[in-house]
Amino acid sequence: MKILFLHGWHSVPGGVKPTYLKDHGHSVINPALDDDNFDAAVQVAQAEFNRHHPKVVVGSSRGGAVAMNIDSGNAVLVLVCPAWKKYGKAKRTKHRTAILHSRADDVVPFEDSETLVAHSGLAPESLIEVGADHRLADEESLAAMLWLCEHVDKHGLLPWLDDGDAPEHEPRNGSAAASDNSASYICDACGETIVIPLDLTEGHDQEYVEDCPVCCNPNVIHVSVSASGAAQVWAAPEQDRE
């Protein structure tokens, strides 16, 4: 399987993690990324993705932020302690994403990955706690990374998505309903979690504009209720409304 591996800041191609994947039989594209110019790093990563069409993109630390900022099509993202808050413009990741992170990480806080999961509306299983530092170069962490990649190679999806793929239009910001008559969304502007009432008499697919009660910026609120009654609520900037 082809894997695009995007290294972290001041790392180099041929490190422990891409070598581990290569030693287990995978074809690993491991370009050198500019340490000083993030946009240049994204351009290199995008060019390599377009050239090789990998099935999985693995991004480590700053490389995780690079992975979030390229157009990765239907490829799965495996983000290793992603430094998304520090680098790039992307504040959410795609539905087909797994995150490996250690609570003992003293470079990128574990809480950053928890926030990314919440902002992106990912399943709780998508954040896997592993390792004892930022590098995640121990055997347990490397094996977890390999397991995710090989599951995608064999089944085409991440393990927790086997019973259903992403929705046709992935929410840009989401959370599950808190109860039968309320739900929450994350404000696109300030990042605060806002609880709202649900009125299903207005339909199972709703869209309306609401000002955030914390920062007063407008959000386009989307409500989608499945046949089973599970509600998905997410917010997008008003300027993105078509």
C-alpha positions as CSV (number, residue, x, y, z in Angstrom):
1,M,0.0,0.0,0.0
2,K,1.1,3.5,-0.7
3,I,1.5,5.8,2.3
4,L,2.4,9.4,2.3
5,F,4.4,10.2,5.4
6,L,4.7,13.9,6.4
7,H,7.4,14.5,9.0
8,G,7.5,17.0,11.9
9,W,9.4,20.2,12.4
10,H,13.2,19.6,12.3
11,S,12.7,16.0,11.5
12,V,14.0,14.5,8.3
13,P,12.9,11.8,5.8
14,G,13.8,8.3,6.8
15,G,12.9,8.6,10.5
16,V,11.7,5.8,12.8
17,K,8.0,5.9,11.9
18,P,8.3,5.9,8.0
19,T,11.0,3.3,8.3
20,Y,8.8,1.1,10.5
21,L,6.0,1.3,7.8
22,K,8.5,0.5,5.1
23,D,9.9,-2.4,6.9
24,H,6.5,-3.9,7.1
25,G,6.1,-4.0,3.4
26,H,4.5,-0.7,2.5
27,S,5.5,1.8,-0.1
28,V,6.3,5.0,1.8
29,I,6.5,8.4,0.1
30,N,8.5,10.5,2.6
31,P,9.3,14.0,1.2
32,A,11.5,16.6,2.8
33,L,9.2,19.4,4.0
34,D,10.3,23.0,4.5
35,D,10.8,23.8,8.2
36,D,10.5,27.5,7.9
37,N,7.7,28.0,5.3
38,F,4.5,26.2,6.2
39,D,2.9,27.0,2.8
40,A,5.9,25.6,1.0
41,A,5.6,22.4,3.0
42,V,1.9,22.1,2.1
43,Q,2.7,22.6,-1.6
44,V,5.3,19.8,-1.5
45,A,2.9,17.5,0.3
46,Q,0.1,18.3,-2.1
47,A,2.4,17.6,-5.1
48,E,3.5,14.3,-3.7
49,F,-0.1,13.3,-2.9
50,N,-1.2,14.2,-6.5
51,R,1.7,12.3,-8.0
52,H,1.3,9.1,-6.0
53,H,-2.4,8.9,-4.9
54,P,-1.7,7.2,-1.5
55,K,-4.4,5.4,0.4
56,V,-3.2,6.8,3.7
57,V,-1.6,10.0,4.7
58,V,0.3,9.9,8.0
59,G,1.3,13.2,9.5
60,S,3.5,13.6,12.6
61,S,3.3,16.7,14.7
62,R,3.7,19.7,12.3
63,G,3.3,17.1,9.5
64,G,-0.1,16.4,11.0
65,A,-1.1,20.0,10.4
66,V,0.3,19.8,6.9
67,A,-1.9,16.7,6.3
68,M,-4.9,18.6,7.5
69,N,-4.2,21.5,5.0
70,I,-3.9,19.5,1.8
71,D,-6.7,18.1,-0.4
72,S,-6.4,14.4,0.4
73,G,-9.4,13.2,-1.4
74,N,-10.7,9.9,-0.1
75,A,-7.4,9.0,1.6
76,V,-7.5,8.3,5.3
77,L,-5.5,10.6,7.6
78,V,-3.5,9.2,10.5
79,L,-2.4,12.1,12.6
80,V,0.3,11.6,15.2
81,C,0.3,14.3,17.9
82,P,-0.9,16.8,15.3
83,A,0.2,20.4,15.9
84,W,-2.8,21.9,14.2
85,K,-3.3,24.8,16.6
86,K,0.2,26.1,15.9
87,Y,0.4,25.6,12.1
88,G,-1.9,26.2,9.2
89,K,-5.4,27.4,8.8
90,A,-7.4,24.1,9.1
91,K,-9.2,23.9,12.4
92,R,-11.0,20.7,11.6
93,T,-10.2,17.4,10.0
94,K,-12.0,15.1,7.7
95,H,-14.3,12.2,8.7
96,R,-11.8,9.6,7.7
97,T,-9.2,10.5,10.4
98,A,-7.5,8.7,13.2
99,I,-5.4,10.5,15.9
100,L,-2.6,8.9,18.0
101,H,-1.6,11.0,21.0
102,S,0.0,10.6,24.4
103,R,-1.4,12.3,27.5
104,A,2.3,12.7,28.6
105,D,3.1,14.8,25.4
106,D,4.9,17.9,26.6
107,V,5.1,19.5,23.2
108,V,1.5,19.3,21.8
109,P,-1.1,19.0,24.6
110,F,-3.3,15.9,24.5
111,E,-6.2,18.3,25.0
112,D,-5.6,19.8,21.5
113,S,-6.5,16.4,20.0
114,E,-9.6,16.2,22.1
115,T,-10.6,19.6,20.8
116,L,-9.9,18.6,17.2
117,V,-12.2,15.5,17.7
118,A,-15.0,17.8,19.0
119,H,-14.5,20.5,16.3
120,S,-14.6,17.8,13.6
121,G,-17.5,15.8,14.9
122,L,-15.4,12.6,15.0
123,A,-16.2,9.4,16.8
124,P,-14.6,9.1,20.3
125,E,-12.8,6.0,19.0
126,S,-10.9,8.2,16.5
127,L,-8.6,9.5,19.3
128,I,-6.3,6.7,20.5
129,E,-4.2,7.3,23.6
130,V,-0.9,5.6,23.3
131,G,2.8,6.2,24.1
132,A,4.6,8.2,26.8
133,D,6.0,11.2,25.0
134,H,5.6,13.4,21.9
135,R,7.7,11.3,19.5
136,L,5.5,8.1,19.7
137,A,8.5,6.1,18.6
138,D,8.0,3.2,21.0
139,E,6.9,-0.2,19.8
140,E,3.3,0.1,21.1
141,S,2.8,3.4,19.3
142,L,4.5,2.2,16.1
143,A,2.3,-0.9,16.2
144,A,-0.8,1.2,16.6
145,M,0.1,3.3,13.6
146,L,0.8,0.2,11.5
147,W,-2.5,-1.4,12.6
148,L,-4.5,1.6,11.5
149,C,-2.7,1.7,8.1
150,E,-3.1,-2.0,7.5
151,H,-6.8,-2.0,8.5
152,V,-7.4,0.6,5.8
153,D,-5.4,-1.4,3.3
154,K,-7.5,-4.5,3.9
155,H,-10.9,-3.0,4.5
156,G,-10.8,0.5,3.0
157,L,-12.0,2.2,6.2
158,L,-10.9,2.8,9.7
159,P,-12.1,0.2,12.2
160,W,-14.9,2.2,13.8
161,L,-16.3,3.2,10.3
162,D,-16.8,-0.4,9.1
163,D,-20.5,-0.2,9.7
164,G,-21.0,3.0,7.6
165,D,-18.9,5.4,5.7
166,A,-18.9,9.2,6.0
167,P,-22.1,11.1,5.2
168,E,-22.3,12.5,1.7
169,H,-21.5,16.0,3.0
170,E,-19.3,15.8,6.1
171,P,-20.2,18.3,8.8
172,R,-17.5,21.0,9.2
173,N,-18.2,21.3,12.9
174,G,-20.4,18.9,14.9
175,S,-21.6,17.3,18.1
176,A,-24.2,14.7,19.0
177,A,-27.5,15.7,20.6
178,A,-27.2,16.1,24.4
179,S,-30.8,14.9,24.9
180,D,-34.1,14.5,23.1
181,N,-34.8,18.3,23.1
182,S,-31.3,19.9,23.2
183,A,-28.0,19.7,21.4
184,S,-24.7,21.6,21.2
185,Y,-22.5,23.1,18.6
186,I,-19.0,24.6,18.6
187,C,-18.9,28.3,17.6
188,D,-16.8,28.6,14.5
189,A,-15.4,32.0,15.6
190,C,-14.6,31.5,19.3
191,G,-14.6,27.8,19.8
192,E,-17.1,27.8,22.7
193,T,-19.6,25.0,23.0
194,I,-23.1,26.4,22.8
195,V,-26.2,24.4,23.9
196,I,-29.4,25.0,21.9
197,P,-32.9,23.6,22.1
198,L,-34.1,21.3,19.4
199,D,-37.5,21.7,17.7
200,L,-38.1,18.7,15.5
201,T,-41.5,20.1,14.4
202,E,-39.4,22.3,12.1
203,G,-38.2,19.3,10.2
204,H,-35.3,16.8,10.3
205,D,-33.0,18.9,8.2
206,Q,-32.8,22.5,9.3
207,E,-30.5,25.4,8.6
208,Y,-30.7,28.8,10.2
209,V,-28.4,31.7,11.4
210,E,-27.8,32.3,15.1
211,D,-25.5,34.7,16.8
212,C,-23.1,33.1,19.3
213,P,-24.1,34.2,22.8
214,V,-20.5,34.4,23.8
215,C,-18.7,36.3,21.0
216,C,-21.8,37.5,19.1
217,N,-20.5,36.3,15.7
218,P,-23.1,34.7,13.4
219,N,-23.1,31.0,12.7
220,V,-25.1,29.0,10.2
221,I,-26.6,26.2,12.4
222,H,-27.3,22.9,10.7
223,V,-29.5,20.2,12.3
224,S,-29.8,16.7,10.8
225,V,-31.9,14.0,12.5
226,S,-31.6,10.4,11.4
227,A,-34.4,7.9,11.1
228,S,-33.4,6.5,14.5
229,G,-33.8,9.9,16.1
230,A,-30.1,10.7,16.6
231,A,-29.4,14.4,16.0
232,Q,-26.2,15.9,14.5
233,V,-25.7,19.6,14.9
234,W,-22.9,21.7,13.5
235,A,-22.0,25.3,12.7
236,A,-20.3,27.0,9.8
237,P,-19.4,30.6,9.2
238,E,-22.2,32.7,7.8
239,Q,-20.0,33.7,4.8
240,D,-19.9,30.0,3.7
241,R,-23.7,29.9,3.3
242,E,-24.7,29.4,-0.3
